[in-house]
Amino acid sequence: MQSKFSSPVKGLLPLFLIINIAVTALAIIAHSFYSQTEVKTAQPASSVNIVTLADRLDLPMVDALTMYGQGKVRQLLDLTSLLDDDFEYTLYRFNPTSGTQLVYSSSKPAIASIKTEKHLVEEGILHHLLLLNDQPIGELIIKQNRPTAPLSAQNSQVIAYIIAIASVAALFIFTLMFNMYINSRLRKSTDTLTQELQAITENANYNSSVDEQLDIGLGVVAKNINLLLQKVQTAMSENDAAQKELYKLQNGLEAEVQNRTIALEQATLKAERASETKTTFLATMSHEIRTPMNGVLGMLNIIKQTQLDLQQKHHIELAQSSAQSLLNIINDILDFSKIEAGKLDIENVQFNLPRLLGEVVESFALKVEQNNTKLILDATQITVSEIISDPNRLRQILNNLIGNAVKFTIDGEVVITARIDETTDGSFLQCSIIDTGIGIDPKKQASLFDSFTQADASTTRQFGGTGLGLAIVKQLCELMNGEVSVNSMQGEGSTFSFTVQIQPRLSKEQDLPSHLIKNKHILIIDECSLNANTANKQLTVWGCLLYTSPSPRDS
């Protein structure tokens, strides 16, 4: 059971007490400083002694009474009062005929003359006779104004402590009473609000409201709770409506999905049949067209061997070139249709990798000679000779990429580099075909490996092609667990790189006849420094002692 002093708001009573004690402590400290300052200020006394002052005024007063008259006396005493207001002056003049005469008095009322020299210390009054030739001619009465003695520091602190204790007691009693008052009103309001909220929660009746006539600011809380209950009720109503609508949509959606699924299955089946029909048609037509084309090429070769004049020979060469281009297109279409149909199988046979690279590069010798282009193979980083892979598909990839590089490079260089990389996923053949040809626009490189796509429409008109070569290269590399990429700048050349997974078998030391030329002195003469450097690297691998020269004259 809660005490009447306990508060629903934790820390309310201690907070009041702390605040009161802090205020009282500050008051005590302030009063202590004030008392000390007041005592220190009141301590200084007058710097002039009353007897000394009377002696100093004796001669001026005698002179003023005898020589200058009463006007000068008043001026002199007024000036003295202005200079030191701690003293009051009264001056009498003794006249034989008229008796005692009051000349000046700053005391109200004037102090009576006693015609004798006397110092009343307790009252702070000095009666001083003014003598001329040892005869009294007047009396100067000086009264010192003494300030009321302040309280001592000890008495001041005692009074301050008594006031502080009384203040703390009064504040403590006031705090208890105020706490009881606040607690009673706050507890009544919180109990009412708690009971109403508990009833709403237990009955789940969010359409009701709580009493807003509550004390200590809880009325605003109750009003906000009612607003919240209204929003909850509105949200629940909207949720019920949405649930009903969702149930209707769900039933309709299930029926729609079922209908769409049936339609999609039928469309997929039709597409698969159409794709299969297309693939079968392309494969059949490519095969049927390729057979007579081989006959055409064979007959053209036979005619070329006969006696022909220059014009006839030129016509035969044009026909032979066109037929070969058509055959390449037919081969690309056939391969592409097989890849799309998933019927292109990758073989795994053992073959000599350096020999295959050399044969492929050598097959382009005539074409690069016609284009005045240097074709260089750098296979110095090939660490094995015999590997297991698909030589036909590897040859097809190389033919496509090298063929493009040679076709688009005039009066330039085409360099093929090859190496074998060992990774955690296995061994990979990594080849790069680097040319100094026309290059490719960076904006068009992303779609370069799409089917029937070329970098520019003018490329087809000038150089020919179907746009299937790079698409086939990409799909062949992926089938052989590799990839292909391009890096090119328009007008500066291109670099096509690809990787395919292989299985190494024999190292070069086991296969290549390096022992025949090992430690032999060999002179390399070539005007092309690129050729000379490539030959230098290859012969160095075989253990030769090399010398290079750009021309026979220099050697």
HURA-V158457 format. One record per run of one state. SS is the DSSP state (@ for helix, = for strand, . for the rest). FROM is the first residue (numbers start at 1). LEN is the number of residues. If there is no record, write none. Layout:
BEGIN
ss=SS from=FROM len=LEN
ss=SS from=FROM len=LEN
END
This chain:
BEGIN
ss=. from=1 len=11
ss=@ from=12 len=32
ss=. from=44 len=6
ss=@ from=50 len=19
ss=. from=69 len=1
ss=@ from=70 len=14
ss=. from=84 len=3
ss== from=87 len=9
ss=. from=96 len=3
ss== from=99 len=7
ss=. from=106 len=12
ss== from=118 len=3
ss=. from=121 len=4
ss== from=125 len=8
ss=. from=133 len=2
ss== from=135 len=10
ss=. from=145 len=8
ss=@ from=153 len=51
ss=. from=204 len=14
ss=@ from=218 len=87
ss=. from=305 len=5
ss=@ from=310 len=32
ss=. from=342 len=7
ss== from=349 len=4
ss=@ from=353 len=10
ss=. from=363 len=2
ss=@ from=365 len=6
ss=. from=371 len=3
ss== from=374 len=8
ss=. from=382 len=2
ss== from=384 len=6
ss=. from=390 len=1
ss=@ from=391 len=17
ss=. from=408 len=5
ss== from=413 len=11
ss=. from=424 len=2
ss== from=426 len=10
ss=. from=436 len=6
ss=@ from=442 len=3
ss=. from=445 len=12
ss=@ from=457 len=7
ss=. from=464 len=5
ss=@ from=469 len=11
ss=. from=480 len=3
ss== from=483 len=7
ss=. from=490 len=3
ss== from=493 len=15
ss=@ from=508 len=4
ss=. from=512 len=2
ss=@ from=514 len=3
ss=. from=517 len=4
ss== from=521 len=5
ss=. from=526 len=3
ss=@ from=529 len=13
ss=. from=542 len=3
ss== from=545 len=5
ss=. from=550 len=6
END
